[in-house]
Amino acid sequence: MLEDMEKNVAEDFEVLLITGMSGAGRTRAADSVEDIGWYVVDNLPPKLLIPLVDMMTSSGSKVHKLAAVIDVRSRSYFDDLAEVLAHLEDLGVKTRILFLDASDEVLIKRYESVRRPHPLQNGRRLIDGINEERELLQVLKEKADVILDTSRTSIHQLSTQLYESLVGTGPQTVNVHIFSFGFKHGVPADADFVLDVRFLPNPFWVPELRTLTGKDKAVSDYVLESSGAREFLDSYERALEVALSGYAREDKHFVTIAVGCTGGQHRSVAMSAELARRLKEHGFTVTVSARELERMNR
């Protein structure tokens, strides 16, 4: 039974090998993959992948996605990669190879701009190091699951391409967090959008609703049935759908929306929950919190 459990853990685990030409954007790719939620290790000797995967697939580990940057800096260790990949396949671990490439002309310009030698240059011409690296990586490139040419790609375009390759395209690549707050407690500084719903009637002045919150159905119904509430949400829903879809194309995958009323207990809480429900219907990943209610509960 324990063996079956370990096998299931291994099958749920995923390894992404980030490799390719030096100067093609491996560091930026690693940063982007880490933002997606992978655990990233850089310049790892291939043989160390096996004990690392063994450790992370042990019961109780919360890491299920490991990305390892492997390149010619590993020198002699690089030759062990084929053996390691075969071993991971035997374990049932899903493994993908991401290969980053660029033209010789672009790589030369990038190295000249940072004034650093190529790792295989060894006192020779820069192009000699590039040519040797291409020859060394050719077999690995042929095995790659994803090949990205960054010759004409900006940093943000590379991140977008990685999201599309690893996560997919469209709304599901945008993570939205909506939180309610009270203006009298301060306007949040980290919000991309701030919605002011103080134009709605305040349940605080209704005796039977005063001690409740926007999470209670009575308050939620009162707020959402108020004049202008649904019209306001309709308009913002359309605007946010356009903006969030645009963010997905422009490499902005984390968006914060703040919804405020006077005290942050009634109107903003109810409107946040309804806005979240609507955005989820469009395919966005949405989480919700209530700043002032959390403060009250602490």
C-alpha positions in Angstrom: 0.0 0.0 0.0 2.9 2.4 0.9 4.5 1.6 -2.5 1.2 2.5 -4.3 0.9 5.7 -2.3 4.4 6.7 -3.2 3.7 5.9 -6.9 0.6 8.1 -6.9 2.6 11.0 -5.4 5.2 10.6 -8.1 2.5 10.6 -10.8 1.1 13.9 -9.4 4.6 15.4 -9.4 5.9 17.3 -12.4 9.4 18.3 -13.4 10.2 21.1 -15.8 13.8 21.3 -17.2 14.7 24.9 -18.3 17.6 24.8 -20.7 18.8 26.3 -23.9 21.4 28.8 -25.2 23.2 31.1 -22.8 21.8 34.5 -23.2 18.4 33.3 -24.6 16.5 34.2 -21.4 16.8 31.3 -19.0 16.9 33.5 -15.9 13.8 35.4 -16.9 12.1 32.2 -17.8 12.9 30.8 -14.3 11.5 33.9 -12.7 8.3 33.6 -14.7 7.9 30.0 -13.9 8.4 30.7 -10.2 5.6 33.3 -10.4 3.3 30.6 -11.8 3.9 28.5 -8.7 6.8 26.2 -9.5 9.7 25.6 -7.0 12.8 26.7 -9.0 16.4 25.7 -8.6 19.1 27.1 -10.8 22.4 25.6 -12.2 21.6 22.2 -10.7 23.9 19.3 -11.6 21.5 16.8 -13.3 22.3 13.9 -11.0 21.0 15.9 -8.0 17.5 15.9 -9.6 16.9 12.4 -8.5 17.4 12.8 -4.7 15.6 16.2 -4.9 12.6 14.6 -6.6 12.7 11.7 -4.1 12.6 14.2 -1.2 9.8 16.2 -2.7 7.6 13.2 -3.6 7.8 11.9 -0.1 4.5 11.9 1.8 3.6 15.2 3.3 5.5 17.3 0.8 3.5 20.3 -0.4 5.7 20.8 -3.5 4.3 19.3 -6.7 6.0 21.2 -9.4 9.8 21.4 -9.7 11.6 23.5 -12.3 15.3 23.1 -12.7 17.6 25.3 -14.8 20.2 23.1 -16.3 22.8 24.4 -18.8 26.4 24.1 -19.8 27.6 25.8 -16.6 27.1 22.3 -15.1 30.0 21.2 -17.4 30.8 17.5 -17.0 27.5 16.9 -15.1 25.6 17.8 -18.2 26.4 14.5 -19.7 24.4 12.7 -17.0 21.1 14.3 -18.1 20.0 11.5 -20.4 20.4 8.9 -17.6 18.5 11.1 -15.2 15.6 11.6 -17.6 15.3 7.9 -18.1 15.3 7.4 -14.3 12.5 10.0 -13.8 10.5 8.2 -16.5 10.8 4.9 -14.7 9.5 6.6 -11.5 6.4 7.8 -13.4 7.3 11.5 -12.9 5.9 13.7 -15.6 8.9 15.6 -17.1 8.9 18.4 -19.7 11.8 20.2 -21.3 11.7 23.9 -22.1 14.4 25.0 -24.5 15.2 28.7 -25.0 16.9 29.7 -28.2 18.0 32.9 -30.1 19.9 33.7 -33.2 23.7 34.0 -33.1 23.5 37.7 -34.0 21.1 38.4 -31.0 23.2 36.3 -28.6 26.3 38.2 -29.6 24.6 41.6 -29.1 23.3 40.5 -25.7 26.7 39.3 -24.5 28.4 42.5 -25.8 25.9 44.6 -24.0 26.6 43.0 -20.6 30.3 42.6 -21.3 30.6 39.1 -19.9 32.3 36.1 -21.6 30.3 33.1 -22.8 30.7 30.1 -20.4 32.3 28.1 -23.2 34.4 30.9 -24.7 37.6 30.0 -22.9 39.7 32.8 -24.3 38.4 32.3 -27.8 36.0 34.3 -29.9 32.5 34.7 -28.6 31.0 33.0 -31.6 33.2 30.0 -30.9 31.6 29.5 -27.5 28.2 29.9 -29.0 28.8 27.3 -31.7 30.2 24.8 -29.2 27.1 25.3 -27.0 24.8 24.8 -30.0 26.5 21.5 -30.8 26.4 20.4 -27.2 22.6 21.2 -26.8 21.4 19.9 -30.2 20.3 16.5 -28.9 18.5 18.1 -26.0 16.8 20.6 -28.3 15.5 17.7 -30.3 13.9 16.2 -27.2 12.4 19.5 -26.0 8.6 19.7 -25.4 8.6 23.5 -25.8 11.0 25.6 -27.9 10.9 29.3 -27.6 12.9 31.6 -29.8 13.5 34.9 -28.0 15.4 36.7 -30.8 12.6 39.2 -31.2 10.9 38.7 -27.8 10.7 41.3 -25.0 10.8 40.2 -21.4 7.1 40.6 -21.0 6.4 38.7 -24.2 8.6 35.8 -23.0 6.6 35.6 -19.8 3.3 35.6 -21.7 4.6 32.8 -24.0 5.6 30.8 -21.0 2.1 31.2 -19.4 0.5 30.1 -22.7 2.8 27.1 -23.0 2.5 25.9 -19.3 -0.9 27.2 -18.2 -2.8 28.0 -21.3 -4.3 31.1 -22.8 -7.3 33.3 -21.8 -8.9 34.2 -18.5 -7.7 31.2 -16.6 -4.2 32.7 -16.5 -5.3 35.7 -14.5 -5.5 35.4 -10.7 -7.9 38.0 -9.2 -8.1 38.9 -5.6 -11.1 41.0 -4.5 -11.2 42.4 -1.0 -13.6 44.7 0.8 -12.5 47.6 3.0 -13.8 50.6 4.9 -12.8 54.1 3.7 -12.7 55.3 7.3 -9.9 52.8 8.0 -7.8 53.9 5.0 -7.7 53.4 1.3 -5.5 50.4 0.3 -2.3 51.2 -1.6 -1.9 47.9 -3.4 -5.1 47.8 -5.4 -5.2 47.9 -9.2 -8.9 48.9 -9.0 -10.8 50.7 -6.3 -14.6 50.5 -6.4 -16.5 52.9 -4.2 -20.0 51.6 -3.3 -20.9 54.3 -0.7 -23.6 55.5 -3.1 -25.8 52.5 -1.9 -28.1 52.7 1.1 -26.2 51.7 4.3 -27.5 48.7 6.1 -25.9 50.1 9.3 -28.9 52.3 9.7 -31.3 49.4 9.6 -31.6 48.2 13.2 -32.1 44.5 12.4 -29.1 44.5 9.9 -26.6 46.6 11.9 -24.9 43.8 13.8 -24.8 41.5 10.7 -22.3 41.6 7.8 -22.4 41.4 4.1 -21.8 37.7 4.4 -25.3 37.3 5.8 -28.1 36.7 3.3 -30.3 39.4 4.7 -27.7 42.1 4.3 -26.6 40.8 0.9 -30.2 40.8 -0.4 -30.7 44.3 1.0 -27.5 45.6 -0.8 -28.0 43.9 -4.1 -31.6 44.9 -4.4 -30.8 48.5 -3.7 -31.3 50.9 -6.6 -28.3 51.1 -8.9 -26.5 48.1 -7.3 -26.9 45.6 -10.2 -26.5 48.3 -12.8 -23.1 49.3 -11.2 -22.0 45.6 -11.2 -23.1 45.1 -14.8 -21.0 48.0 -15.9 -17.9 47.1 -13.9 -18.2 43.4 -14.9 -18.0 44.4 -18.6 -15.1 46.8 -18.0 -13.2 44.3 -15.9 -13.7 41.5 -18.4 -12.0 43.7 -21.1 -9.2 44.9 -18.7 -8.4 41.4 -17.3 -8.3 39.8 -20.7 -5.9 42.5 -21.8 -3.7 41.9 -18.7 -3.4 38.2 -19.7 -2.0 39.3 -23.0 0.4 41.8 -21.4 2.0 39.5 -18.8 0.0 40.8 -15.8 -1.4 37.7 -14.2 -2.2 38.9 -10.7 -4.8 41.6 -10.2 -6.2 43.1 -7.0 -9.6 44.8 -6.8 -10.6 46.7 -3.7 -14.3 47.4 -3.0 -15.0 50.0 -0.3 -17.8 51.4 1.7 -17.7 53.5 4.9 -17.0 50.8 7.5 -16.2 47.8 5.4 -18.8 45.6 7.1 -21.9 45.6 4.9 -22.1 47.0 1.4 -18.5 46.3 0.3 -18.6 42.8 1.6 -21.8 41.9 -0.3 -20.7 43.6 -3.5 -17.3 41.9 -3.4 -18.9 38.5 -3.2 -21.3 39.2 -6.1 -18.5 40.6 -8.3 -16.4 37.5 -7.5 -19.2 35.2 -8.5 -19.6 37.1 -11.8 -15.9 37.0 -12.7 -15.7 33.3 -12.0 -18.3 32.8 -14.6 -16.0 34.4 -17.1 -13.3 31.8 -16.2 -11.1 34.0 -14.0 -9.5 32.5 -10.9 -10.9 34.6 -8.0 -10.3 34.7 -4.3 -12.1 37.0 -1.8 -11.3 38.5 1.6 -12.8 41.1 3.9 -10.1 43.4 5.4 -12.2 44.9 8.2 -14.0 41.7 9.1 -10.7 40.0 9.5 -9.5 42.7 11.7 -12.6 42.4 13.9 -12.0 38.6 14.3 -8.4 39.0 15.3 
